[in-house]
Amino acid sequence: MNVSMNKQLTDLIEDYDSPFTSSEVHGFFTGLILLKKDNAYVDEKILSFLDISSNSLPACHILMDQLKEDIKLNRYKLPIEDMKNFSERSSSIAEWSYYFMIAFQETKDAVTDPRIMEILEVFDEISQLNQKYVIDVDEEVNINSLYEIHNFIDKSVQYIFNKSND
C-alpha cells in the first residue's frame, strides 16, 4: 500500500471520527469492492457499518476507487508496511481479514468457485490469528509466517477480483 493511501485512510478515520483502524477500514472497503454491488448498496453498508456521516461518502469513494485501481494494476498491498513489530502486524492482518469477511459475507453462500470458498475459509482462520494460534518462540518463524499470510491475502484479493471480472 502506498503512503498516500495510508494517509487517506488515516485522514478518513480522523476526519469523520471513525472508531475503526486503517486495517479494518482497508479490509472492509476491499470486501465491498470485491462484492460488486451497486453504489446505493455500498453507500448504505458504509454508513450503517462504519457509523460515519454521509459527508464521508465522497472520501470513501475516492479511497475505494484507488483500492480498485491498485487491484486492477496488481499493486494491491495490505496496510502493514509501517508497523514495527510482530504483534502489531498480526493484529492488523487479523483485523483486515475480519472486516473483509464482514463486507464480503453477502456472497459467501452464493460462491460456487471452490478456490474462492477455500480463500474465504482461510481468511476466516486468519481473522482469528491472535485468538487461536500460539506465537512461535523463534521471531524469524513468526515474521516469515506473517509474510506468507500477507502474500496469500494479496494474491487472493487479486484472484477474486480477476475471477469476478472474467
N, C-alpha and C positions, 0 to 999 in steps of 0.2 A: 504494500500500500504506500502511496506516495505521501510526502509531507503535507501537501495541500489537502488531500483527503482527510488525513488525521486532524488537521486544523479545522476543517469544515465540520467534522463530527464533533469535535470539542466545542466549537462555537455554537452549533445547533443545541447541544446539551445545555450549555451555559445560558445562551440567549433565551431559551424557552423553558428554563428550569426543569429540564427532564431529569427524572430520578435514575436514569439508566447510564451505563458505562458506554464508552466508544465501541467496545466489542459487542455488547448487547445490541446496540443500535445497528451496527455494521451487519451482524448476523441476521437481525430482523429484516433489514432492508434487502439483504441478499435473498432471503427466503421469499420475500414479496416479489422481487424481480423474477425469480425462477418459477413462481406460482403462475405467472402470466394471466393475471386478472385485469379487468378494465380499471381505468383511473378512479372511478367513483368508489369501487370496492376497496382499492388500495388506500385511498384517502380516508375512508371510513375506518379501516383497520388501523391505520396510523394514528388517527385521532383517538380512537377508543382504547387502543392498547398502550400507546406511548404517553397518553394522558397529557397532551400538549395542545395548545390553541391552534385554531385553523390558520392563524397568521404564520405558522411554521411550515405550512404545506409547500410554498414555493421553495424554501430552503431544502425541504425533504426531497422534492422532485429533482432539484439540482444534484443533490448527493446521489440519488438513485440513478439518474442519468449517467453520472460519472462512473458509478459502480458497474452499470450495464456496459458502458463503453470499455472499461477495464476488462470485463469478462470477454467481450467481443474481440478485443485485441490481445487476449491471452496474457494479460499482465495483472490479473486479479491476485491480491495478497491480503492475508489477514492482518489486522492492526496490532501486531505484537512485536514488531521490529525494535521499537524503542524501549521495550521492557527489559529490565536488567537481570532479573533472577528467575529461577525455575518456578517458584510459587506464583509470581505474577503472570508468567506466560501460561502456565497450566490453567490458572483460574480464567484467564482471558479466553483461551481456547474452549474451555468448558462452557463459559457464558455465551460465546459466539454460537456454539452448537445448539445450546438450549433455545436461544432466541431464534435461530434459523428454523428449528423444528416447530416452534410456535407459529411462525409466519407461514411455513410450508405445509403445515398439518392438513390443510384442506385437500391436498392431493394425495395424501398418504394412502387412502383407501382406493383411489382411482388409478394409482400407478400400476401399470402392467409390466413394465420393463424390470426383469429380475435384478439387473445390476443397480438400478435406482433404488429398488426395495432394499438391497444389500447396503447401499450407501446410507440410506435413512436409518437402518438398524445400527450401523457403525456410528453415525452422528449421535444417535441416542446414547450409545455407550460413552462416546467422547464427552457428552454433556454431564456425565456422572464421574468424570475423571478424578475429581478431588474427593468424592464420597466413597467410591468403590475400590479404588486402586491404591496400593501401597507404594510409596516412593522408594526407589532403589537406593541403597547406601552409596552407590557409585554415581556421582553427579554427572559424569560423562554419559552414562547409560540413560539417565533422565533427559539430558539435553538431546541426545540422539533420538530418543523416543518422541519427544515433542517435535523435533524436526520432521520425523516421518509422519506424524499426525498432521502437522501443518501442510506438508506436501500432499497428503491424501485429501485434505479438505480442499486445497486449491484445485487439484486435478478433478475432484468430484464435482465441484461447482461448475467447472468448465464442461465436464461430461453432461451434467443435467441440462445446462444451457444449450449445448450443441444438440443434444437429443431432442429437446423440445422445440428446436428451430429447424429440425430436419423436414 
